[in-house]
Structure formats: C-alpha cells, structure tokens
Amino acid sequence: MGDKSKAPVATKEHQIGKVFGSIVNDVKNGMVASKHESAVDIELNFESVALSEKGIPLFSKSSNQSQMQIRLATRVLPDVDR
C-alpha cells in the first residue's frame, strides 16, 4: 500500500463518498465472483481535493478554492454462508 509512484486518477464524480462506495462495491463483487475468503483492506487517498466556497469537495477547477487531503479506509469481509 501507499505506492506514491502511480499517476493520480481523475474522475468526474462530485461526491467523494460515491467514489469510495463504488470502489468498495467493486471489491465486494470481485470477492463474491472469485470466492475470495479473506478480508481485504481498502485505502483511498485524495492528495489534493478542491473545495468550493461552501466547503463542498469538488473535482473541477472553479473559483475560490482551498486545498485539503482526505484519506478513507475500510476492511471488507467476505460473505460466508455457514
């Protein structure tokens, strides 16, 4: 984890929660499809997040912005039918 050499990912999503939720759902679906039986740790780092005047995180260049870093992390557990 934490490979800083990778290029940043650009997305047109306007809500960070939607981006993170989409990644978590993709991982869960992949775990089910591959019958993965171990926990998976996910960490998503937004190194530079633009904020609107109202403090809403944006992914576009608009007027009057400040910068911040956001880190989201979770552990996805496999669904085990017992």
N, C-alpha and C positions, 0 to 999 in steps of 0.2 A: 504494500500500500504506500501511497504518497509519492509516486513517481512523478516528479516535477518536470521531466523532460518531454512529456506528452503535450501536444498542442491543445489549446483551450477549445472547448466545444461551444459552438454558437447555436442558440435556439431562439425561436420567435415566441415561446411561451412567455406569458406575462406574470405568472404566479409560480414562485419557487416551489411551493408545496405540490403543485401539479407535476413539475419536472421530477421531483423526488418520488412522488407517488407512482409515477409512470415507470421509473426505474425499478422500484420495489416490486410492482406488479409483474414486470418483465422477468425479474429474478424468480419470483414465486412460480410463474407459469413455466419457466425453464426447469425449475426443480421438480415440478409435477411431471412434466414431459420426459425428463431423464431419470425419474425415480430417485432423485438425489436424497440421501438420508442424513446429511449433516447440516448443521447451522451454517449460514452464510452471513458474514459481516459486510455491510454496505456503508461507505462513507462518500459523501458528495460535498466537495468544496467549491464554493463560489469565491474566487480570489478577488474579484473586483465587480461589485454589484452597484449599478447606478440607482439612485433614489430620486423620486420625483419630489417636488416641493412639499407634498403632503406626507412624505416618508414611505411611499409605496415603492418596493423594489421594481426596477424596470430592466429590460434587456435591450433598450434602444437609446440612442443619443438624443436627449431632449433638453430643454432649457433648465437651468438652475439645478445642478446635481451635486451630490456629495458621494463619497465612496465608502464602502464597508466590505468586510469579509464575512461570509456566512458558511458555517460548517454544519451539515446534517448527517446523522449516523443512526443506524439501527441494526439489529440482528434479525434475520429471517429464519424461522424454524420450519423444518419440513412438516407437512401434514402427515401424521402417522395414523393409519387405521389399525386399531388393535382390537 
